[in-house]
Amino acid sequence: MSTENITISNSDKMGFLISLSTMLSAGITIVESLDSMLEDAKGNFKEVLTILKNDIQQGKRISMSLSKFPNIFDKVSVNLIKAAEEAGTLETTLKQIQINLRKDTEFIDKVKSALTYPLFIIVVFFGVFLMILIFVIPRISKIFLSLKLELPLPTKALIFLSDFILKSTTPLLVGITASAIFIFFLYKSKKRELIQLIFSLPLISSLIQKIDLTRLTRSLHMLLASGVNISYALQLVEDIVINKRIVELIAYVKENVSSGKSLASGFKKYKKYVPSLIIRVIEAGEKSGHLDKSLLETSEYLD
């Protein structure tokens, strides 16, 4: 398996970050830390640790080794770790990345919980509706037909739908199965496009937008605090957002900054998607020379 395709669970990733940070703080070397984690590691996580250990023993930097796993460590994390290696603050940065990952995970869990109940209601509704069409409507329709009553259009539609389902059970099952197989293979080949489509749905889009804004401001704060220049920082954060509007926002802000304009002026262009308070805080941070702190405050506000 190519290292580019390897993935591990968020719990393994958080465990790796906090364990490595703690052991480095205690004066344990990176190789010894990896050896310790390898004792209990399994599956892909064990493979990742083994590759990291081999690379470190060959004299490579851990940031260079981590960059082999883009599905685990994004460009922001890798560059933060690279800057931390040069500054001698690796354990602190690893802990901060772990905290950010935990916040992201907790927020996504909240989103999932918020969506689970309405989805459950929808599934139950369609299940009950299908049961009515299969078992209740046929009996009622016989009574109506025997009485020779003139039925209203909605009732006729229900009877027609019920008859269609009962008479076309096999074709419907074949169609549903074929559709499920088609969607499965489509997801495999067009995963990113399908995810974008799902994330563009009204309710989900607003939630993803908030997650992306939080990631954007938090990551920019960490990159700027680590000494990464604003233009390169904006280039890096493009890879960690999903929402189309936020991607467009970053591209516009990056162009603005490259031409000598302020970060806040770029955000103002997309004020429909960015709370005005965030724009004001960023603007104040630029004027005071404490942009990284202002970005931290905005990410905490969004949290």
N, C-alpha and C positions, 0 to 999 in steps of 0.2 A: 504493500500500500504506500502511495506517495505521502510524504509528510504533509503536503498541502491539503490533503483530504481527511486527515486525522482529526477527530473531535473527541472531547471529553465532557463529562457533566459539569454543570456549574459548581456543584458541591466539591468535586475533585479539584477544580480550578481554584476555588476559594481556599480549600485545604492546602494546596500547593503554595499559594501566595502567603498565607498566614504562617505556615510551617517554616518556609524559607526565611521569611522576615524575622520570626522569633529566634530561629537558630543562628542567623547571622548576627543578630543583636547580642546573642550569648557568646559570640566569638568562634562559633563553629564554621568551618569552611564550606563553600558551596558544594564541593564534591562529597564531603561527609554528610551534609544535609540531604543531598540527593540519595545517598546510600541508605540513610535512615528511612526516608520516604519509600524507597524501593522495597523495603521489607514487607510492607502491607499492601503495596500497589498491585492492581490487576488490570488485565485487558489493555486498552489503548493508553490508559494513564501510565502503566508500567513501561510501555513502549516509548512514550514521550520522555519519561524520566531517564530511561536508558540512553536515548539519543542525546539528551542534554548532558548527562554525565560524560559520555564519550567525547562530546565536543569540548567541554570544559577541560578535560584531561589533555586534549590536543592543543590547548592554549587559546581557544576561541572565547570571546566574550559571551556572557549569557544572553545579552540582547540580540546578538547575531544568531545564536542558536534558537532562541524563541521565535525569531522571524521566519523560521522554517515551518511554523504552525499557524498560518493566517486564520484558520477556522477556530483557533483557540485564543491567540493573542493578536488583537488588531494593531494597526500601525501606531495608534496613539499610545497604547501600552508599551509597545516595543521601543518607541522613541523616548518615552518617559523613563524607561529602565536604562536606556543608553545614556541619557543625560545624567541620571542618578549614579551610574557607574563612574562617569567622569568627575562628578561632584563629591563622590564618596558618601552618598546618602541612599544607597540601594535598599537597605532594610526599611527605611521610612517610606520610600516610594512604593515598595511592594505592599506594605500595609495599607497605604492610601488607595492603591488600585483595588485591593481586596475589599475595602470599605465601599468604594464606588460600585464594585460588582454586586456586593450584597444589597446596596440601595436599589440598583437596577432590578435585581431579582425580586426584591420585596415589592417594588412598584408594579412589575409585570404580573406578579401573583395577585395583586389587588385588582388589576385590570381583568385577569382571567376570572376571578371571583365575581366581579361585577357583571361579566358577560355570561357566566354559567347559568344563573337563574333565568334570565329571559330566554336563553337558548333551550333550557329545560321546559319552560312553559310552551314554547313554539312546538317542540317535539311532542309533548303531551297533547297539545291542541290538535295537531295533524293526526296523531294516533287515534284519538277519540273520534275525530271527524271521519277517518277511514273506517273505523268500527261501525259507526252509524250508517255509512254508505253500504257496507257489506251485510250487516245484520238487521238493522232497523228499517231502513228505507224500503227494501224489497217487501217486507210484510205490510207496511203502510200503503205502498203502491197498489198491492192486491185489493185492499179494502177500497181505495179510491176508484180503482177500475171497476169493481163490482157495483159501486154506487153510481157510476157514470157521471161523476161531477166534473164541472169545468174548473180545472186547476190553475192557480196563478203561475206566472212565468218562473219565479224562483223555485217553486215546488217541482215544476216540469224539468227544470235544469238539474235538480238533485236526483230525480228519478232517472233521467237520461245518464247522468254520471255514474250512478249506482249500477245501472244495466251494463254500461260500457265496461266497468271494472270487472263485473261478474262474468261477462261473456268474453273478455279479452285478458284473462288472468295470465295465461302462458306467454302471449306476446309482451305483456307488460313486464313480467318477471325477466324475460330475455332482454328487453330494452333497458331495464334498471341495471341488470348485471353488466350488460355491454357498456352502459354509461359509466358505471363504477370503475370498470377496467380502463376505459378511455381516460377518465379523470386521473386515475392512478399513474398511468404512463405519461399523461400530460404534465402532472405534478413533477414526475421524475426529470422530464426534459425541459420544462418551463417553470421550474420552481420559483425563481425570482419574480417572473412576471405574474404568476398566480398570487404570490404573497403580496405583491404591490396592488393587485386588484382587490384582494380581501382588505388590505389596509386602507384602501381608498373609500370604503363604505363609510357613510356619514358618522355613525357612533364610534366606530373603531378608529377612523381617521383622526378625530379630535383627541382621543386618548394617546395614539401613537405620536401625534404632534407634540403633546406635552412631554412624553418620554424623550423624544428627540431634542427638544429645547433644553431639557435638563441635562442630557448627555453632552450637548453642544457647549453649554456654558460651563459645566463642570470640567470637561476635558480641556477647554480653552484655558480655564484657570490653572489647571495642573501643568499644561505645556508652557504657558507664559511664566509661571512661577519657577519652572525648571530651566528657564533661559532660552526657550525656543522662540524664534521671532514670529510675529503675528501672521505674516503671510504663509509661512510654512505650517504653522499651527492650523490655520484655516484649511489648508490643503489636506492635512492629516485627518481632520474631523469629518471631512466629506465621506469617509469610508464607514463611519459608525452610525449614520442616520439613515432612516428608511423613508420617512414622509417626503413626498415629492416637493411640497412647498418649502420644507426646511432645506432640502438639497438645493433648490433654486435660490433660497435666501443666502446660503453659504457661498454659492458661486457669485452672486451679486456683491456680497460684502467683500469677498476676496478681490474682486475686480476693483471695487471702490478703494480698498486699502492700498492696492498696488499703484493706483493713480494718485495716492497721497491724501485721500479723504479719510474721515474718521470711521471707526467701527460703528458708532451709533447712527451715523447718517445712512449707512447701509441697512441697518435694522429698521429705520424709520420707513423705508420703502415698502417693507413687509409688515407694517404695524397692524394690519388686519389679522395677522397670525401670531404676533408677538405682543404680550401685555405691555401697555405703555409704561408701567412701573419699571419693567426690566430695561426698557430703552433709556429711561431717565437715570437709572442707577449706573448703567454702562457709560452713559454720557458724562456723569459726574466722576466716574472712575478715570476716564480718559483725561479730563481736565485736571484732576488732582494728581495724576501720575501713578495711581494705584488700581489700574485696570484689572489685574489678576484678582485682587481682593473683591472688587465689585462683581466680577464674574462668579466668585465663590458665593457671594451674598445672593445673587440671582438664582443660582442652582439650588441653594438652600430654601429660597422662597418657593421655587417650583416643586421641591420635594414635599 
